[in-house]
Amino acid sequence: MDEVKKIVVLDSEIQAELIDSILNDRNIPHVMRTYHDSAYDGLFQAGQGWGHIEAEEKHREEIVTIFKDVKKQSES
């Protein structure tokens, strides 16, 4: 995998699991990073979001589209 960059910030673990599943199904290489820190019992997740997705820049557009679709469906 080439250099990875932060693509989108995730709102929740459920959202992260759903997007992770979609990206795996589409064979898009990525890394899910959580902001949870056991020393602070997830304190940073309240202000920063659940975590984020890192991937190669060439996958940015597709990942952002997937993220927007998932977010839109969850708000309906």
Phi, psi and omega in degrees: 000135176289188180302133179257151179226157176293128183256304180218153175264132184264147184273327187208167178293323179297314177300317180298315181295320180295312180294321177302317180297316180296315180296321177296317178300326181268006179056040177263113180294133183201167176229131176263127179241127177265151176268003182293134177231115184299333179295330181250010177052045176076014183307318184288337179294331180295325183259337186250352186100174183293320183172202179211169177253133173247140179199172176292148182304327183294344179260000185307307186300316181293319179294317179297319178298315178299314179302313180298319179297316180294317180296318180297317180295324181287337180274347182281000000 
